[in-house]
Amino acid sequence: MENRTARLTLLIDPSKKRIFEEICASQDLTPSQVVRRLIRQYILEHAQGRELPEWLRNRSSAERDSR
């Protein structure tokens, strides 16, 4: 299971942040939910043979199936 204790801080243009937050809200998602999903997708696409935890692989399969 994921351990949600790490914090990621990033700088983003204020207008992009505002638009991002508006889109997230319109989809009833928090910005954190969307960023976590993007990070998981990026890891899976660029893992290049790295050993990934089963929960990460299984979760991505469930997300693909729900689309």
ZADO-1210 file (C-alpha; in nm, 4 decimals, padded with zeros to 6 digits):
<atoms>
<atom x="00.0000" y="00.0000" z="00.0000" code="MET" pos="1"/>
<atom x="00.1145" y="00.3549" z="-00.0651" code="GLU" pos="2"/>
<atom x="00.2702" y="00.5485" z="00.2192" code="ASN" pos="3"/>
<atom x="00.1480" y="00.9077" z="00.1903" code="ARG" pos="4"/>
<atom x="00.4061" y="01.0814" z="00.4042" code="THR" pos="5"/>
<atom x="00.6351" y="01.2398" z="00.1439" code="ALA" pos="6"/>
<atom x="00.5765" y="01.5944" z="00.0274" code="ARG" pos="7"/>
<atom x="00.6549" y="01.7248" z="-00.3210" code="LEU" pos="8"/>
<atom x="00.6847" y="02.1004" z="-00.3613" code="THR" pos="9"/>
<atom x="00.6863" y="02.2554" z="-00.7058" code="LEU" pos="10"/>
<atom x="00.6708" y="02.5993" z="-00.8578" code="LEU" pos="11"/>
<atom x="00.4111" y="02.6702" z="-01.1232" code="ILE" pos="12"/>
<atom x="00.2906" y="02.9764" z="-01.3065" code="ASP" pos="13"/>
<atom x="-00.0086" y="03.1228" z="-01.1155" code="PRO" pos="14"/>
<atom x="-00.2355" y="03.1252" z="-01.4201" code="SER" pos="15"/>
<atom x="-00.1619" y="02.7577" z="-01.4942" code="LYS" pos="16"/>
<atom x="-00.2289" y="02.6739" z="-01.1293" code="LYS" pos="17"/>
<atom x="-00.5645" y="02.8531" z="-01.1385" code="ARG" pos="18"/>
<atom x="-00.6719" y="02.6752" z="-01.4582" code="ILE" pos="19"/>
<atom x="-00.5519" y="02.3397" z="-01.3225" code="PHE" pos="20"/>
<atom x="-00.7472" y="02.3868" z="-00.9994" code="GLU" pos="21"/>
<atom x="-01.0603" y="02.4891" z="-01.1913" code="GLU" pos="22"/>
<atom x="-01.0420" y="02.1802" z="-01.4116" code="ILE" pos="23"/>
<atom x="-00.9811" y="01.9533" z="-01.1125" code="CYS" pos="24"/>
<atom x="-01.2793" y="02.1031" z="-00.9306" code="ALA" pos="25"/>
<atom x="-01.5012" y="02.0596" z="-01.2366" code="SER" pos="26"/>
<atom x="-01.4158" y="01.6875" z="-01.2295" code="GLN" pos="27"/>
<atom x="-01.4710" y="01.6645" z="-00.8522" code="ASP" pos="28"/>
<atom x="-01.1015" y="01.5819" z="-00.8002" code="LEU" pos="29"/>
<atom x="-00.8397" y="01.7475" z="-00.5838" code="THR" pos="30"/>
<atom x="-00.5189" y="01.8686" z="-00.7471" code="PRO" pos="31"/>
<atom x="-00.3316" y="01.6161" z="-00.5302" code="SER" pos="32"/>
<atom x="-00.5390" y="01.3274" z="-00.6677" code="GLN" pos="33"/>
<atom x="-00.4616" y="01.4330" z="-01.0237" code="VAL" pos="34"/>
<atom x="-00.0898" y="01.4818" z="-00.9577" code="VAL" pos="35"/>
<atom x="-00.0648" y="01.1403" z="-00.7881" code="ARG" pos="36"/>
<atom x="-00.2351" y="00.9812" z="-01.0903" code="ARG" pos="37"/>
<atom x="00.0024" y="01.1604" z="-01.3286" code="LEU" pos="38"/>
<atom x="00.3054" y="01.0472" z="-01.1275" code="ILE" pos="39"/>
<atom x="00.1862" y="00.6842" z="-01.1250" code="ARG" pos="40"/>
<atom x="00.1327" y="00.6955" z="-01.5026" code="GLN" pos="41"/>
<atom x="00.4750" y="00.8524" z="-01.5567" code="TYR" pos="42"/>
<atom x="00.6455" y="00.5875" z="-01.3417" code="ILE" pos="43"/>
<atom x="00.4736" y="00.3043" z="-01.5290" code="LEU" pos="44"/>
<atom x="00.5568" y="00.4506" z="-01.8703" code="GLU" pos="45"/>
<atom x="00.9219" y="00.5212" z="-01.7879" code="HIS" pos="46"/>
<atom x="01.0168" y="00.2478" z="-01.5385" code="ALA" pos="47"/>
<atom x="01.2421" y="00.0826" z="-01.8004" code="GLN" pos="48"/>
<atom x="01.2478" y="-00.2581" z="-01.6387" code="GLY" pos="49"/>
<atom x="01.2676" y="-00.1372" z="-01.2794" code="ARG" pos="50"/>
<atom x="01.1050" y="-00.3598" z="-01.0206" code="GLU" pos="51"/>
<atom x="00.7762" y="-00.1938" z="-00.9249" code="LEU" pos="52"/>
<atom x="00.5627" y="-00.2765" z="-00.6223" code="PRO" pos="53"/>
<atom x="00.2646" y="-00.4963" z="-00.7015" code="GLU" pos="54"/>
<atom x="00.0184" y="-00.2415" z="-00.5602" code="TRP" pos="55"/>
<atom x="00.1426" y="00.0121" z="-00.8144" code="LEU" pos="56"/>
<atom x="00.1068" y="-00.2275" z="-01.1068" code="ARG" pos="57"/>
<atom x="-00.2366" y="-00.3493" z="-00.9903" code="ASN" pos="58"/>
<atom x="-00.3699" y="-00.0029" z="-00.9272" code="ARG" pos="59"/>
<atom x="-00.2749" y="00.1122" z="-01.2772" code="SER" pos="60"/>
<atom x="-00.4545" y="-00.1880" z="-01.4284" code="SER" pos="61"/>
<atom x="-00.7701" y="-00.1072" z="-01.2348" code="ALA" pos="62"/>
<atom x="-00.7528" y="00.2556" z="-01.3494" code="GLU" pos="63"/>
<atom x="-00.7172" y="00.1497" z="-01.7133" code="ARG" pos="64"/>
<atom x="-01.0119" y="-00.0885" z="-01.6808" code="ASP" pos="65"/>
<atom x="-01.2335" y="00.1841" z="-01.5326" code="SER" pos="66"/>
<atom x="-01.1926" y="00.4123" z="-01.8354" code="ARG" pos="67"/>
</atoms>
